[in-house]
Every structure is written in structure tokens, then in C-alpha cells.
Amino acid sequence: MVLGFGNLLKHLVDTNQYYYNQLNDEQKTAYVLILSGIKSFSNEIKLPIRPINEISMIFESVLLDNPLVFYVSSFTCTNDLYKKSCKIKPNYKYAKHFIKENIELANRYLQKFDFLKTTGDINKELYIHDYCLNNFHYDNTIGDYSGSILGPILNKSAVCEGISKFVKLVFDYLNLKSLIVYGKAKNPTSDSTLERHAWNIVRVGGKSYHLDVTFDMTLKYKINRYDYFNLADEDISCDHMIISKVPNCTMHGNDYMSINSLVVHNPAELAKYIENSLIHGKKIIIVKLQNVKDTDNIVDKVIAIAQQQYDNIHKRNVAIEVRYNPSQLVFEINFM
């Protein structure tokens, strides 16, 4: 049976996908043809003639929207000006049997998250965030699988691109709207300059937020971190630079730190927060300083306040280890 274009579209494309919806009608037609060709392992895909930079943009849109297409990363293109058409040849990275086996593996892997389908969106997001932190690790050695969903699924490790694609794959499965963002960022654990980076935007409660699982993964030490969980544009821009067209994320106050009351605004609030945490027996404290203007010697100031509060309660000094995210002003205070 030959599918008409309308049925082909319904069969192949989730029309709610973000990058698909940024295209005009002609570009959407090319998108569907490219996706159809890749899924059927076509050696050549015939398209109406388009500028090569436009075809590249459409091709990238296909890959961004469809992380299960892990087996293609590039293509070659030839134009037939007389017939006003072009042919692209996808460069398949693996043998067909390997591709099919791992598509089936990925689909089986997703079934472990079936229990989340009836939960709220924020619970889905939080569970997958923590799942990644507890089961995968960031590996900056660029391997054959590290930039795709195969990195986490097969090796339990990946670079930022592979992690963000895995997150989107699971969110798609759970009907939680999300997209992959390409840009640059400064690693929160070092003084590095801006480097290429990928993360996610997720839509929760009708609002869009930045979610950088990779950065939270690199910050994890003794406990999970949530420095980059549901940030607004203003917050993420402290150490990220977006280079792709993405939705505006303007909502403040729905990040993990705010909704869990882990934010203070001045030294007095910080002292009270640490005091209450120590009274409740906490040995590891996470806190974010919000709208603090004077950050000179901020780590020393936080340690001094923590030491004073511990001494007030326990009447003795204690060794204190502080791990500090200077861009987001988040502190992990460990009382040793």
C-alpha cells in the first residue's frame, strides 16, 4: 500500500515537535521526505530543489526532533538543475541490523518509565532528571556512541548532546513536550571559557524552562544537584549562550531551588536557613543566594556563617567543605 502525503505525515511525524513547526510548508514537505527516507534506510532521498544551507537546516531539524534517529549524522547532496530536484544521500553510521537491534533495545528501555505516564509533568521531569544523575555519568571522551541516545543506553555515559537527546527521547515517550537546545556554556566546575554545549527546554504547566541535566550531573558529589532545573532565560544566560531559535523562557520562581524554599537573599536569611537545617540534623545543605550584589570573598563569608551557626548549636568547631557554583550562586555546604 502506498501512503498519500497526508497519511505519510500522520504515520511518520509528530507535528507537535518544535523544530518541525518552525518550518514553512515546503520545508515541512522536505522534512517528512527526509525522515521517511532515513527510517526506510534509503540510499537516496529525492527532494524538490532547495538551497544547500536550507536542506542542512531541515536535516538538522529532523535529527533534533527525532533522537531515535541515532544512526545518521550527515549527508551529501547533488542538484539536478534541469529537473529542478536534488538527491541527498544520508551517511549511515552503522549496519542495518545493528540499527534495528538498537531501535528495539531503546523501545524496550523506555518501557521502564511506563509507571510515570499517569503522573504530573513536574514529577516526570524530576524523576528523569534524577534517573540520569543516578545512573549515567558525563564522559567528555568523544566515543562512537557518546553524542547519541546509545551513549546512555549502552554505556551509561555520554557527552552533553547524548544526554540531552536521551532526555528528549524519554520525555517524548511520556508525552512531555521538550526540545534540544544547541549553544555554548561555561562549565560550572571550572574557569573554562564558553564551549559548545547542548541542553533541553521543557514545557511544564504551560510554561517553558531550561533544563541542563549535564551540568547538574557534573555538579553531583554527595547528593543530587538542581542548579539548572527549570531556569528562566535570565538565569541560564549567566553561563549559557543560546545560538538556536528557541522559545522564550520568561517565568521566574518555578526552578527547583525556589519551589523547594532553598533560596535566601541576605546573610541574615542564610544564617537562619543554616541554623534550621542543622537543628533538623542535616549534614549537607544546598542553598542559593538570590539577588546578592556583593560577591567578593563570598565563599569565605558563607563558611564563616556556617561555622558560627554550627558552633552556636554544637558548641564546637567543625571542618566545612563548600562546593560553589559561581554563575548560579548555589552552595553545597558539607559539615564533615
C-alpha positions in Angstrom: 0.0 0.0 0.0 1.3 3.4 -0.9 0.6 6.2 1.6 -0.6 9.6 0.4 1.4 12.5 1.8 -1.3 13.3 4.4 -1.2 9.7 5.7 2.6 9.6 5.4 2.8 12.8 7.6 0.5 11.2 10.2 2.4 8.0 10.1 5.9 9.5 10.5 5.8 12.9 12.1 4.8 14.1 15.5 3.5 17.5 14.3 3.9 18.9 17.8 7.7 18.7 17.5 9.3 22.1 17.9 11.7 22.3 15.0 9.2 20.9 12.6 6.9 23.7 13.4 9.5 26.3 12.7 9.5 25.4 9.0 7.3 26.7 6.2 5.1 24.3 4.2 7.7 23.5 1.6 10.3 22.8 4.2 7.9 20.6 6.1 7.4 18.6 3.0 11.2 18.1 2.7 11.4 17.3 6.4 8.8 14.4 6.0 10.6 13.1 2.9 14.0 13.1 4.7 12.6 11.4 7.8 10.7 8.9 5.7 13.8 8.1 3.7 16.1 7.7 6.8 13.6 5.5 8.6 13.4 3.2 5.5 17.2 3.2 5.1 17.1 4.8 1.7 20.4 5.3 0.0 19.0 8.3 -1.9 16.2 10.7 -1.0 14.7 12.8 -3.7 13.6 16.4 -2.8 12.4 19.5 -4.6 15.5 21.6 -5.3 16.4 23.8 -2.3 19.5 25.8 -1.4 22.0 23.5 0.3 22.1 25.6 3.5 18.3 25.2 3.7 18.5 21.4 3.3 21.1 21.3 6.0 18.8 23.2 8.3 15.9 20.9 7.6 18.1 17.8 8.0 19.3 19.1 11.4 15.7 19.8 12.4 14.9 16.1 11.7 17.7 14.9 13.9 16.8 17.4 16.7 13.2 16.3 16.8 13.9 12.6 16.5 16.6 11.4 18.9 15.7 7.8 17.9 17.4 8.5 14.6 20.8 8.0 16.1 22.3 6.3 13.1 22.7 9.3 10.7 24.7 12.4 11.3 25.4 13.9 7.9 24.6 13.7 4.2 25.8 14.5 0.7 23.7 16.4 -1.9 23.6 16.6 -5.7 21.3 19.0 -7.6 19.7 18.4 -10.9 19.0 21.9 -12.2 17.3 20.7 -15.3 14.7 18.6 -13.3 14.6 21.1 -10.5 15.2 18.4 -8.0 18.0 17.2 -5.7 19.1 14.0 -4.2 20.6 13.6 -0.8 22.5 10.6 0.4 22.4 10.0 4.2 25.6 8.8 5.7 24.5 5.8 7.8 26.9 5.2 10.7 26.1 1.6 11.3 24.9 -1.6 9.6 21.2 -2.0 9.2 21.0 -5.0 11.6 22.8 -3.0 14.3 20.4 -0.1 13.8 17.3 -2.2 14.0 18.5 -4.1 17.1 19.3 -0.9 19.0 16.0 0.8 18.0 14.2 -2.3 19.5 16.5 -2.0 22.6 15.7 1.7 23.0 12.0 1.0 22.8 12.2 -1.7 25.4 14.3 0.5 27.6 11.6 3.2 27.5 9.1 0.8 28.9 10.7 1.0 32.3 9.2 4.5 32.6 5.6 3.4 31.9 4.7 4.0 35.5 5.3 7.7 35.0 2.7 8.1 32.3 -0.1 8.8 34.9 1.9 11.2 37.0 2.1 15.0 36.6 4.6 16.7 34.3 6.9 18.1 37.0 7.1 14.6 38.6 8.0 13.1 35.2 10.7 15.7 34.7 12.1 15.4 38.2 12.3 11.6 38.0 14.1 11.6 34.7 16.5 14.2 35.9 17.4 12.2 38.9 17.5 8.9 36.9 20.2 10.4 34.7 22.2 11.7 37.7 22.0 8.4 39.5 22.6 6.1 36.5 24.8 7.9 34.0 27.9 9.9 34.1 29.3 12.6 31.8 32.2 11.5 29.7 34.0 14.1 27.6 36.0 11.5 25.6 34.2 11.6 22.3 33.3 8.0 21.5 31.2 6.4 18.8 28.0 6.5 20.9 28.6 9.4 23.2 26.7 12.0 21.1 23.5 10.0 20.8 21.0 8.1 22.9 23.2 5.0 22.6 25.7 6.5 24.9 23.4 6.4 28.0 21.6 3.3 27.0 24.6 1.1 26.1 27.5 2.7 28.0 25.8 4.6 30.8 27.8 7.6 29.8 27.7 10.4 27.2 28.6 13.9 26.3 26.0 16.7 26.6 24.5 16.0 23.2 23.8 12.4 24.0 22.4 13.2 27.4 20.0 15.9 26.1 18.9 13.5 23.3 18.2 10.8 25.8 16.2 13.2 28.0 14.1 14.3 25.0 13.6 10.6 23.9 12.1 9.8 27.3 10.1 13.0 27.5 8.6 12.3 24.1 7.7 8.8 25.3 6.0 10.3 28.4 4.2 13.0 26.3 6.1 15.8 28.0 6.9 18.5 25.5 10.6 19.3 25.2 13.3 20.2 22.7 17.1 20.1 22.4 19.0 23.4 22.5 22.4 24.0 20.9 24.6 26.8 22.2 27.7 27.5 24.3 28.2 27.3 28.0 30.8 27.7 30.7 31.4 24.6 32.9 30.2 25.3 36.4 33.0 23.2 37.9 35.9 25.1 36.2 37.0 28.5 35.0 36.8 27.4 31.4 35.6 29.7 28.6 32.4 29.2 26.7 32.3 25.8 24.8 29.8 24.1 22.6 27.0 22.6 24.6 23.6 21.1 24.4 20.7 21.0 26.9 16.9 20.9 26.9 13.9 23.2 27.1 10.9 21.5 28.7 7.3 22.8 28.8 5.6 22.3 32.2 2.4 23.8 33.3 2.1 25.7 30.1 5.5 27.4 30.5 8.9 26.8 29.1 12.0 26.3 31.2 15.7 25.5 30.6 16.8 22.1 31.9 20.5 21.2 31.8 20.8 17.7 33.1 24.5 17.5 32.0 25.6 20.4 34.2 23.7 19.0 37.2 25.4 15.7 36.5 28.8 17.2 36.6 28.0 19.0 39.9 26.8 15.9 41.6 29.1 14.9 44.5 27.4 13.5 47.6 23.9 14.4 46.7 22.0 15.3 43.5 22.2 18.9 42.4 19.4 21.0 40.8 21.2 24.2 39.9 19.9 24.0 36.3 16.4 22.7 36.9 13.7 24.9 35.2 15.6 28.1 34.8 14.4 31.2 33.1 16.3 32.8 30.2 17.8 35.4 32.6 19.1 32.8 34.9 20.5 30.4 32.3 22.2 33.3 30.5 24.6 33.7 33.4 26.7 30.9 32.0 24.9 29.7 28.8 24.6 31.3 25.4 21.8 30.2 23.0 22.7 30.1 19.3 19.5 28.5 18.0 15.9 29.9 17.8 14.1 28.6 20.8 11.0 29.5 22.9 11.3 32.3 25.4 11.6 31.1 29.0 10.4 34.1 31.0 8.8 32.5 34.0 10.7 33.0 37.3 10.2 31.2 40.6 9.5 27.7 39.3 13.0 26.5 39.4 13.8 23.6 41.8 15.6 25.9 44.3 12.7 28.3 44.6 9.8 25.8 44.8 11.7 23.9 47.5 12.5 27.0 49.5 16.3 26.7 49.1 16.8 30.4 48.3 18.0 33.2 50.6 18.6 36.8 49.9 21.0 38.1 52.5 23.4 37.0 55.3 20.7 37.0 58.0 18.4 34.7 55.9 21.4 32.5 55.2 22.3 32.2 58.9 18.7 31.3 59.8 18.4 28.8 57.0 21.7 27.0 58.1 20.5 27.1 61.7 17.2 25.4 60.9 18.9 22.8 58.7 21.4 21.9 61.4 18.6 21.7 64.1 16.9 19.1 61.8 20.1 17.1 61.6 21.3 17.9 58.1 25.0 17.5 57.4 24.7 18.6 53.7 23.0 21.8 52.9 22.1 23.2 49.5 21.3 26.9 49.3 21.0 29.5 46.5 21.8 33.2 47.1 19.4 35.3 45.1 19.9 38.9 44.1 23.2 39.2 46.1 25.2 42.1 44.8 28.4 41.8 46.8 30.1 38.5 45.9 33.6 39.4 46.9 35.1 36.7 49.1 31.6 35.1 49.1 32.8 31.6 49.8 34.7 32.7 52.9 31.6 34.6 54.1 29.4 31.6 53.7 31.9 29.4 55.5 32.1 31.9 58.4 28.3 32.0 58.7 28.1 28.2 58.6 30.9 27.8 61.1 29.2 30.2 63.5 25.8 28.5 63.3 27.4 25.1 63.9 29.3 26.4 66.9 26.1 28.0 68.3 24.3 24.7 68.2 27.0 22.1 68.9 29.4 24.3 70.9 32.5 23.2 68.8 34.1 23.9 65.5 33.8 21.5 62.6 35.5 21.1 59.2 33.4 22.5 56.5 33.7 21.8 52.8 31.9 24.2 50.3 31.3 23.4 46.7 30.3 26.6 44.9 28.6 27.4 41.6 29.7 31.0 40.9 27.4 31.6 38.0 24.2 30.5 39.7 25.3 31.3 43.3 24.4 27.9 44.6 26.4 26.4 47.5 26.7 22.9 48.7 27.8 23.0 52.3 29.2 19.8 53.8 29.7 19.6 57.5 32.5 17.0 57.9 
